[in-house]
Amino acid sequence: MHTSFLFIDILILLAPILVSFFIKMQFYRKWKFAIIGIGFASLLFVIWDMFFTRLGVWTYNPEQNVGLYVYNLPFEDVLFYLVIAYTSLYIYECLRVFFPEIVHPKLGKLFGWLIVTICSITLFNHYDQIFTSVTALLLIVTYLNHLWVTRGDYLWHLFLAWIITTIPMMLIYGFLTGIPILVFENEYILGYRLGPIPIELFFQNLLFLTWMIWIYERYKQRPAWKSLENADIEPAATQ
């Protein structure tokens, strides 16, 4: 039994949990919204992992996990999504709290259309590589929805959070694919890598982050939820 994967999960989660009680952030007051967003996105992506693992897009090294499985996924992989979700959402919320002025809706839309364009070209040229094509298609649909229907004011903060999380992601996935704990089959992906990391993983991370933040913001901005949040904050403010 090896605990490398489990150790990574715990290490990633430790810092944001400890600073969630930071006075200005008070992220713990938003946990009720975070749980909904994290739960929604994590459930979908656990099913996503099960599907692509079944197809053989990637495999997990059985010598590098504790031996507990949820269907065909190591327990650590399921926990990994919850951990990454919480950490990424915390980074996003930090940007919203400490840098509220950098909204830039036009830049957010421009970046959104850039994602749609890149993914459309990728889908057209690599439709036969299933992990690449499915990721590209879902990003196209997701961002067309955000640009035409949802029109949230959070896109630029979302993209900044994605860029920031790319740095630790390179370290984490570099470790996972370098040991290796996670092994990708080249026939299902483009084959372009940053170090040992397939480039599709960065876009998968964007898709995951977008779905999670969409649900998080959707519930946080509902009038009933906002009044409940204010009720939580007012007693603390009067003390």
N, C-alpha and C positions, 0 to 999 in steps of 0.2 A: 504494500500500500504506500502510495506517494501523496504527499500533501502540498505539492508545489502549486497546483491550480487553486486549491482552497486557500492557501496562504496569500496568493495574489488577490483573491476576492476580499479577504479581510483587510488587507493593506490598503486597497483602494477605498473601502468604505470608511475606514477609521477617521481620516481627516475631516471629511464633510460632516460626519455625525458629531464630532467634537465641537466644530465651529458653528453648528446649526443654531446654537443658543447665543451667538454673538448679538450684542444688544441692538445694533442698528438693523441687522438682518432679521432676527427672530424668525428664522425659517421654520422652526417647529410650529409656529402658529398657522402655517400653510400646509402642514402635513396632510390635512384632510383632503386638500385639492391634489397634493402630490401623489397620494396613495391611488387616487382614481387614474391620473395620467400614467403613472409608473405601472400600475396593474394592467391597464389596457394595452399599452405598448409592449410590455414584457410578455404577456400572454400570447399576443400575436407573433412575437418574434421567437418565442419558445417553439410554437407550432411551426414557424418558418424554419428553424434549425432542425426540427424533427424531420420535416419534409426533405430538406436538402441533404441531411445525413442519410436518410433512407435511399435517396438517389445516388449517393456515393460521391457527391460534390466535395465533401471533406470527410475525414475520419478522425477519431480521437484515439490517442495512444493509451491503451488500457494500463500500461505500466506507469502512467503519470497521473492517476487519479485515485480516489479512495475506494472505488469499486461499487459505489451506489449509483443506480441509474433511474432516470425518469423516462420510461419507454426506451429510446435508443440514445438518450443524452446523459452524460455524466451529471450527477447532482451539482457539481461545481459550475457547469455551464448554465444551468437554470439560475443558480445564485448569481452568476456573473452578470446576467441581464438586469437583475434587480439592483445590483451594486453599481453598474455602469449607469443605469437610469437615474438613480438617486444622485450620483456624483455629477452627471451632466446637467440635471435639472437644477442642482445647487449652483453650478457655475452660471447657468442662464439667469437664475434669480439674482445672483450677485450683480450681474451686468444691469439688470432692470432697476435694482435698488440704488447702486452706486453711480451708475451712468445713465440716468433716465433721459438725459438730453440727446443722446446719440440714437434717436429713433430712425431718422433718415428713411422714410417710406419709399422714396424714389429709388434709393440705392437697394433697398430690400426687394423691390419689384424687379429692378435690373438684374440683380443676382438670381432671382427666381427664374426669370426668362433665360438667363445664361444656363442654369441647370436644366431647364426644359430643352433647350437647343442641344446641349452636349449629350443629353440622354437620348434625344430623338435620333441624332446622328449615330450614336453607339448602337441603339436598337436596330436601326436600318442595316448597319454593316455587320452586326454580330448577333442576329436573331437566333442563330443555331446554338449559341452557348448559353445554356439555360439560366445559370446563376446571374450572368451579366445582363441578359435580356429581361429577366423578371425584375431585377433591381431597377433597371432603366425605365421599364414600363410603369412600375409603381411610383417612381419619382415623378414621371411625366404627369400621371393622373393626379398625384398629390399636389403638385405645384400649380397645375392648371386650376385645381379647386381653390387653392389659397389665393391665386391671382385674380380669379374671376368671381368666386362665390364668397369665401370666408373673409378675405381682405383684412386679415388681422394686422394690427400695428406693431406686431412683435417680430416680424420677419428679419429685420436687420440684427436685433439682439440674438435671434436664433442662429443666424449665420456666424456671428461673432463667437457664440458659444461653441458652434461646431468647429470653427478654426482653432479655438483654444483647446478643445478636447482632443484635437488631432495629435497634439504633442504627446500627452500621456498615452493616447491610444497607440502611437507608434512604438512606444516603449513596451506596453502591455502585449500587443499582438506580436511584436518582435520577439518577446520572451516566449509566448505561446507557440509560435511557429518555428522558433529557433531551437527549442529543446530537443525534439518537438513534442508539444502536447496536442496541437492541432495540425493536420496535414491536408493540404489542398491538392486536388487532382486538376492538372493544367487543361484538360480537354473541356472543362466546363467554364473556364474563365478566360479572360483576355491574355493572361500571361505576363502583363506588366506589373511589376512589383516595386515597392519602395523598400529596399532591403529584402527581407523575407516575406513582406506583407503584400498580398494581392490588392491592387488598387480599388477593386470593387468593395472591399471592406470599409473604406472611407465613405463611399456613397451609401452603403448599407447603414452606417452609423448616422448619416444625415437623415435617411428615411426614418430610422428609429427615433431620432431626436425630434423630428418634425411631428410625427404622430403623437408622441408623448406631450410635447408642449402645446399642440393644438387642443388636446383634451384637457390638459391642465388649465390653460387660459379660458377655455370654453366654460368650465365649471367655476373657476375663480371669479369670472365676470358676471355670473348669473346674479340677479338682484337678491334672491333669497340667501345665496351663499355669501354675498358681500355684506349683507346686514348681519349675518352670523359672525363673520370675521370682525366687523366693527364692534360687535358685542364682546368679542374676546379681547380686543385691544383696549377698549375704553376703561375697564377697571384697572388695567396695568398703568394707563396713562395718568390716572387720578391718584395713584399711590405716591 
